[in-house]
Amino acid sequence: MAKRFWAQIIELDEEVEAASIPGVTDHESAADALVTDFVGAMGGEITSGAVRVWIEGGAAKVYDWSAEFDMPEGADLDSDEDIEVEGEIVLTERMG
């Protein structure tokens, strides 16, 4: 039977509910999937934080994360039009 990974954004003012992350095979890919969805849902307003990931009935890991964005050249930031932004999630596992 496949392992079920859970992840939760932590250390925010408001508690974020934990979510089951389908289709991942390790803690880091579960963290990346949840953080990517979270940053997208927040419209890029929150660009760093922490995420806790665990296997159902097993060990947990905590990662600090940051979102790094590359704005397209010539982007008009004063425009109301949507801008396609490239981004990367950087995860750093907390030790200890």
C-alpha positions as CSV (number, residue, x, y, z in Angstrom):
1,M,0.0,0.0,0.0
2,A,1.3,3.5,-0.9
3,K,2.3,5.8,1.9
4,R,0.0,8.7,2.5
5,F,1.7,12.1,3.0
6,W,0.1,15.0,4.8
7,A,1.3,18.6,4.9
8,Q,0.4,21.7,6.7
9,I,1.6,25.3,6.4
10,I,2.6,26.4,9.9
11,E,3.7,29.5,11.8
12,L,1.1,31.8,10.3
13,D,-1.2,34.0,12.3
14,E,-4.2,31.9,11.3
15,E,-4.0,28.1,11.4
16,V,-4.1,26.4,8.0
17,E,-5.8,23.0,7.8
18,A,-3.6,20.0,7.0
19,A,-4.1,18.4,3.6
20,S,-3.4,14.9,2.2
21,I,-1.0,15.2,-0.8
22,P,-1.7,12.6,-3.4
23,G,0.8,11.3,-5.9
24,V,4.0,12.1,-4.0
25,T,6.7,9.7,-2.9
26,D,8.7,11.7,-0.3
27,H,8.4,14.5,2.3
28,E,10.1,17.1,0.1
29,S,7.8,16.6,-2.9
30,A,4.8,16.8,-0.6
31,A,6.1,20.0,0.9
32,D,6.8,21.5,-2.6
33,A,3.3,20.5,-3.8
34,L,1.5,22.1,-0.9
35,V,3.6,25.3,-0.8
36,T,3.2,25.8,-4.6
37,D,-0.6,25.6,-4.3
38,F,-0.6,27.9,-1.2
39,V,1.6,30.6,-2.9
40,G,-0.6,30.4,-6.0
41,A,-3.8,30.7,-4.0
42,M,-2.4,33.7,-2.1
43,G,-1.4,35.4,-5.3
44,G,2.2,35.6,-4.3
45,E,1.5,37.8,-1.3
46,I,3.1,35.4,1.1
47,T,6.6,34.5,-0.1
48,S,8.1,32.6,2.9
49,G,7.1,30.4,5.8
50,A,7.3,26.9,7.1
51,V,5.6,23.6,6.3
52,R,5.3,20.4,8.3
53,V,5.1,17.1,6.4
54,W,4.4,13.7,7.8
55,I,3.5,10.2,6.7
56,E,0.3,8.9,8.2
57,G,1.3,7.2,11.4
58,G,5.0,8.1,10.8
59,A,7.8,10.6,11.0
60,A,7.4,14.3,10.4
61,K,9.8,16.8,8.8
62,V,9.7,20.6,8.9
63,Y,10.9,22.7,6.0
64,D,11.4,26.5,5.8
65,W,10.3,27.7,2.4
66,S,10.6,30.7,0.2
67,A,9.1,31.6,-3.1
68,E,11.4,33.3,-5.6
69,F,9.8,35.0,-8.6
70,D,11.2,36.2,-11.9
71,M,9.2,39.1,-13.4
72,P,9.0,39.2,-17.2
73,E,11.0,41.9,-18.9
74,G,8.9,45.0,-19.8
75,A,6.1,44.0,-17.4
76,D,3.7,46.9,-16.7
77,L,3.2,46.6,-13.0
78,D,0.6,49.5,-13.0
79,S,-1.6,47.6,-15.5
80,D,-4.7,45.7,-14.4
81,E,-3.8,42.9,-16.7
82,D,-2.6,39.6,-15.3
83,I,1.2,39.0,-15.6
84,E,2.7,35.5,-16.2
85,V,5.4,35.2,-13.5
86,E,7.9,32.4,-13.3
87,G,8.7,31.2,-9.8
88,E,10.6,28.6,-7.8
89,I,10.0,27.2,-4.3
90,V,13.1,26.8,-2.3
91,L,12.9,24.3,0.6
92,T,15.3,24.0,3.5
93,E,14.8,21.1,5.9
94,R,15.1,22.1,9.6
95,M,17.5,19.9,11.6
96,G,17.0,18.9,15.2
